[in-house]
């Protein structure tokens, strides 16, 4: 983890944030044993179990970042109803068909 002194960090804030988002957390030392760590929102969410940050406007992107599992997402998707109703537009082999029937 890269460490920065507060005096340097003040001039390099944009660089520190970019490094945290694209590479790894960045430590900023305030002095007297005090420091802070700058991490990306995604890394913070991973560590805390919170939903990753979206743009906060309730968009579809935010909804898909709600922390729901892929299975929950797929079960609630429009495709799930089509699969249950047998309206799938492609041909399935026997193995895939049996797997889908077991999951339903």
Rosetta silent file (secondary structure, phi, psi, omega in degrees, C-alpha in Angstrom):
SEQUENCE: XXXXXXXXXXXXXXXXXXXXXXXXXXXXXXXXXXXXXXXXXXXXXXXXXXXXXXXXXXXXXXXXXXXXXXXXXXXXXXXXXXXXXXXXXXXXXXXXXXXXXXXX
SCORE:     score description
SCORE:     0.000 S_00000001
   1 L     0.000  129.075  178.388    0.000    0.000    0.000 S_00000001
   2 E   -72.450  137.742  177.444    1.406    3.366   -1.000 S_00000001
   3 E  -113.012  143.266 -179.773    1.766    5.875    1.841 S_00000001
   4 E  -129.024  145.547  170.017    1.522    9.626    1.538 S_00000001
   5 E   -83.561  147.570 -176.950    2.240   12.436    3.974 S_00000001
   6 H   -54.560  -41.600 -178.894   -0.704   14.789    4.450 S_00000001
   7 H   -60.492  -39.586  178.849    1.235   17.748    3.043 S_00000001
   8 H   -75.339  -37.552 -177.282    1.928   15.795   -0.170 S_00000001
   9 H   -63.117  -32.984  179.716   -1.551   14.302   -0.294 S_00000001
  10 H   -59.116  -40.524 -179.138   -3.123   17.754   -0.391 S_00000001
  11 H   -82.615  -18.798 -173.208   -1.404   18.453   -3.708 S_00000001
  12 L  -115.600   22.501 -173.450   -1.885   14.919   -5.065 S_00000001
  13 H   -56.779  -44.960 -179.871   -5.502   14.189   -4.077 S_00000001
  14 H   -60.111  -44.362  178.828   -6.671   13.408   -7.612 S_00000001
  15 H   -63.261  -42.737  179.975   -3.766   11.022   -8.116 S_00000001
  16 H   -61.793  -45.562 -179.958   -4.376    9.339   -4.746 S_00000001
  17 H   -64.142  -44.195  178.721   -8.056    8.793   -5.502 S_00000001
  18 H   -61.829  -41.273  177.726   -7.301    7.410   -8.966 S_00000001
  19 H   -62.496  -41.038  179.876   -4.707    5.050   -7.515 S_00000001
  20 H   -65.633  -40.700 -178.048   -7.223    3.858   -4.910 S_00000001
  21 H   -72.301  -42.689 -171.298   -9.931    3.279   -7.518 S_00000001
  22 H   -98.945  -14.445 -175.136   -7.782    1.622  -10.174 S_00000001
  23 L  -129.594  -74.001 -175.456   -4.998   -0.085   -8.222 S_00000001
  24 L  -158.782  163.753  178.183   -4.976   -0.398   -4.457 S_00000001
  25 L   -57.004  152.460 -178.968   -5.825    1.457   -1.241 S_00000001
  26 E  -123.210  132.360 -179.916   -3.691    4.487   -0.416 S_00000001
  27 E   -97.563  133.585  175.178   -2.591    5.464    3.120 S_00000001
  28 E  -117.360  118.165 -178.397   -2.378    9.132    4.113 S_00000001
  29 E   -90.036  125.509 -178.309   -0.373    9.783    7.282 S_00000001
  30 E   -92.643  -16.650 -177.881   -1.595   12.701    9.331 S_00000001
  31 E   106.755  161.433  179.539    1.201   12.580   11.894 S_00000001
  32 L    52.794   38.841  177.207    1.431   11.488   15.537 S_00000001
  33 L    76.517    8.113  178.776    0.410    7.940   14.618 S_00000001
  34 E  -100.727  135.066  174.643   -2.801    8.997   12.890 S_00000001
  35 E  -151.083  164.318  176.719   -3.552    7.908    9.372 S_00000001
  36 E  -129.816  159.278  177.705   -6.441    7.273    6.999 S_00000001
  37 E  -122.025  130.898  177.427   -6.839    4.881    4.111 S_00000001
  38 E   -99.141  120.551  176.402   -8.445    5.873    0.809 S_00000001
  39 L  -128.455  161.969  178.018  -10.154    2.964   -0.941 S_00000001
  40 L   -68.720  156.299  176.109  -12.455    2.581   -3.861 S_00000001
  41 H   -60.239  -37.092  179.433  -16.177    2.381   -3.217 S_00000001
  42 H   -65.683  -41.180  178.769  -16.173   -1.144   -4.651 S_00000001
  43 H   -66.975  -41.513  176.960  -13.421   -2.267   -2.264 S_00000001
  44 H   -59.934  -45.068  179.248  -15.231   -0.684    0.691 S_00000001
  45 H   -61.683  -40.868  178.902  -18.431   -2.487   -0.324 S_00000001
  46 H   -62.582  -42.569 -177.810  -16.546   -5.780   -0.605 S_00000001
  47 H   -71.553  -33.854 -175.761  -15.029   -5.380    2.852 S_00000001
  48 H   -97.935  -14.683 -177.237  -18.246   -4.285    4.565 S_00000001
  49 L    82.519    4.901  177.359  -20.761   -6.352    2.621 S_00000001
  50 L   -77.664  160.290  176.475  -22.639   -3.220    1.572 S_00000001
  51 L   -65.342  139.239  176.784  -23.968   -2.789   -1.937 S_00000001
  52 L   -60.655  149.812 -178.281  -21.398   -1.224   -4.262 S_00000001
  53 L   -68.777  139.643  172.041  -22.041    2.436   -4.949 S_00000001
  54 L  -108.109 -155.427  178.221  -24.043    3.341   -8.016 S_00000001
  55 L   -92.184    1.722  170.782  -24.786    6.772   -9.279 S_00000001
  56 L    77.389    9.092 -177.263  -27.533    7.148   -6.667 S_00000001
  57 L  -106.663   12.261  178.322  -30.364    8.029   -9.014 S_00000001
  58 L    75.523   19.779 -177.840  -32.286    4.738   -8.856 S_00000001
  59 L   -71.814  171.333  176.905  -31.232    3.738  -12.347 S_00000001
  60 H   -58.114  -36.714  178.861  -31.231    0.181  -13.643 S_00000001
  61 H   -60.122  -45.101  178.382  -27.487    0.114  -12.953 S_00000001
  62 H   -62.286  -40.797 -178.200  -28.113    0.902   -9.283 S_00000001
  63 H   -62.273  -37.339 -179.090  -30.824   -1.761   -9.066 S_00000001
  64 H   -78.551   -9.054  176.609  -28.454   -4.421  -10.357 S_00000001
  65 L  -100.678   22.695 -174.186  -25.857   -3.381   -7.774 S_00000001
  66 L   -75.765   -5.597 -178.161  -28.220   -4.055   -4.896 S_00000001
  67 L    93.285   -2.184  177.251  -26.185   -6.969   -3.616 S_00000001
  68 L   -65.945  147.424 -179.880  -28.721   -9.555   -4.806 S_00000001
  69 L   -72.464  162.763  177.817  -27.157  -12.784   -5.954 S_00000001
  70 H   -60.597  -40.016  179.319  -26.991  -13.728   -9.599 S_00000001
  71 H   -60.546  -45.296  178.374  -29.477  -16.527   -8.931 S_00000001
  72 H   -62.229  -41.304  178.906  -31.993  -14.067   -7.408 S_00000001
  73 H   -60.773  -47.742 -178.569  -31.503  -11.718  -10.328 S_00000001
  74 H   -65.769  -39.481 -179.605  -32.083  -14.485  -12.857 S_00000001
  75 H   -65.139  -27.328 -178.930  -35.113  -15.870  -10.999 S_00000001
  76 L   -98.915    5.286 -177.890  -36.726  -12.417  -11.066 S_00000001
  77 L   -84.000  160.272  176.495  -35.840  -11.618  -14.662 S_00000001
  78 H   -59.376  -28.625 -179.977  -38.330  -11.647  -17.555 S_00000001
  79 H   -66.026  -32.026 -177.930  -36.451  -14.630  -18.981 S_00000001
  80 H   -60.104  -42.271  178.648  -37.326  -16.754  -15.926 S_00000001
  81 H   -64.221  -41.714  178.809  -41.034  -16.573  -16.766 S_00000001
  82 H   -62.418  -40.519  179.036  -40.354  -17.493  -20.393 S_00000001
  83 H   -64.852  -45.846  179.297  -38.307  -20.494  -19.290 S_00000001
  84 H   -60.264  -36.172 -178.235  -41.032  -21.638  -16.878 S_00000001
  85 L   -84.383   -2.726 -179.685  -43.641  -21.308  -19.645 S_00000001
  86 L    76.460   19.244 -177.920  -41.501  -23.198  -22.148 S_00000001
  87 L   -93.428   23.553 -178.952  -41.218  -20.136  -24.400 S_00000001
  88 L   -68.589  130.954 -173.364  -37.458  -20.350  -24.734 S_00000001
  89 L   -79.614   -3.760 -178.158  -36.516  -19.466  -28.344 S_00000001
  90 L  -114.187  158.000  175.688  -33.612  -21.918  -28.650 S_00000001
  91 L   -79.220  137.195  177.473  -33.407  -25.673  -28.828 S_00000001
  92 L  -109.003  147.567  171.543  -32.045  -27.364  -25.708 S_00000001
  93 L   -80.048  169.457 -175.095  -30.214  -30.625  -25.494 S_00000001
  94 H   -60.733  -38.613 -179.009  -31.551  -33.266  -23.094 S_00000001
  95 H   -63.876  -46.117  179.434  -29.013  -32.441  -20.364 S_00000001
  96 H   -64.640  -43.756  179.541  -29.891  -28.728  -20.340 S_00000001
  97 H   -59.049  -43.772 -179.546  -33.624  -29.436  -20.432 S_00000001
  98 H   -66.748  -36.518  178.387  -33.374  -31.783  -17.407 S_00000001
  99 H   -64.748  -43.651  179.939  -31.327  -29.218  -15.487 S_00000001
 100 H   -65.027  -41.898 -179.589  -33.919  -26.483  -16.168 S_00000001
 101 H   -65.146  -37.117  177.204  -36.802  -28.748  -15.179 S_00000001
 102 H   -66.455  -36.259 -177.090  -35.058  -29.627  -11.899 S_00000001
 103 H   -75.456  -24.644 -175.780  -34.440  -25.960  -11.115 S_00000001
 104 L   -74.985    0.000    0.000  -38.065  -24.934  -11.756 S_00000001
